[in-house]
């Protein structure tokens, strides 16, 4: 089956306007319509190519962003690991400090009574 390209009314009007602008004096309406159809197909092909180029450009941008993220991710992990290490070493210290102060407070309370 043949793929029929359906153009927008704006494209059809633009193609007809171009065909009429380039019309020769002895040219019939049928010939002008055929020229307009050819111009319309050309415009549709051009738009299709531009869409494909835009898709290719978007794919390239996404690929570049992904590769950039992959390169930056190990660096970010390395930058965050010292902070995680600090938190993990400071976290166990706090319960011990609270335990010791509570025992000191308990001893002081008992010794005063």
C-alpha positions in Angstrom: 0.0 0.0 0.0 1.1 3.5 -0.7 1.4 5.9 2.2 -0.7 9.0 1.5 0.6 12.1 3.2 -2.3 14.2 4.6 -1.3 17.8 4.8 -2.7 20.5 6.9 -5.0 23.1 5.3 -2.4 25.8 5.9 0.2 23.8 4.0 -2.3 23.2 1.1 -3.0 26.9 1.0 0.6 27.8 1.1 1.4 25.3 -1.7 -1.4 26.7 -3.9 -0.2 30.3 -3.2 3.3 29.4 -4.4 1.9 27.5 -7.4 -0.2 30.5 -8.4 2.7 32.8 -7.9 4.9 30.8 -10.3 2.0 30.1 -12.8 2.7 30.7 -16.5 0.2 32.5 -18.7 -0.7 29.4 -20.8 -0.9 27.1 -17.8 -4.3 25.4 -17.0 -5.9 25.0 -13.6 -5.2 21.3 -13.6 -1.5 21.9 -14.2 -1.5 24.5 -11.4 -3.2 22.0 -9.1 -0.6 19.3 -10.0 2.2 21.8 -9.3 0.6 22.7 -5.9 0.4 19.0 -5.0 4.1 18.6 -5.8 4.9 21.6 -3.7 2.7 20.3 -0.9 4.6 16.9 -1.0 7.9 18.8 -0.9 6.8 20.8 2.1 5.5 17.6 3.9 8.8 15.8 3.1 10.8 18.8 4.4 8.7 18.9 7.7 9.2 15.1 8.0 13.0 15.5 7.7 13.0 18.4 10.2 11.1 16.3 12.7 13.6 13.4 12.2 16.5 15.8 12.7 14.9 17.2 15.8 14.4 13.6 17.2 18.1 12.8 16.4 19.2 16.0 18.1 17.0 15.2 21.2 18.4 11.7 21.3 22.0 13.0 21.2 21.3 15.5 23.9 19.7 12.9 26.2 22.6 10.5 25.5 25.1 13.3 26.4 23.2 14.1 29.6 23.1 10.5 30.6 26.8 10.1 30.0 27.5 13.3 31.9 25.4 12.0 34.8 27.2 8.7 34.8 30.5 10.5 34.9 29.3 12.8 37.7 27.6 10.2 39.8 30.8 8.5 41.0 32.3 11.9 41.9 29.1 12.8 43.8 29.2 9.5 45.7 32.8 10.0 46.6 31.9 13.5 47.8 29.0 12.3 49.9 30.8 9.3 51.4 32.9 11.4 53.9 29.7 13.1 55.1 28.1 9.7 55.6 31.2 8.5 57.4 31.1 11.5 59.7 27.5 10.9 60.5 28.1 7.2 61.2 31.0 7.9 63.6 29.2 10.8 65.4 25.9 9.0 65.7 27.1 6.3 68.2 28.9 8.9 70.3 25.7 10.7 71.3 24.0 7.7 73.0 27.2 7.0 75.0 27.4 10.7 76.2 23.7 10.6 77.2 24.2 7.3 79.0 27.3 8.6 80.9 25.6 11.8 82.0 22.5 10.0 83.1 24.6 7.7 85.3 26.5 10.6 86.7 23.2 12.3 87.4 21.8 9.1 89.1 24.9 8.8 91.3 24.7 12.5 92.3 21.0 12.1 93.1 21.5 8.9 95.2 24.5 10.4 97.0 22.5 13.5 98.1 19.7 11.5 99.5 
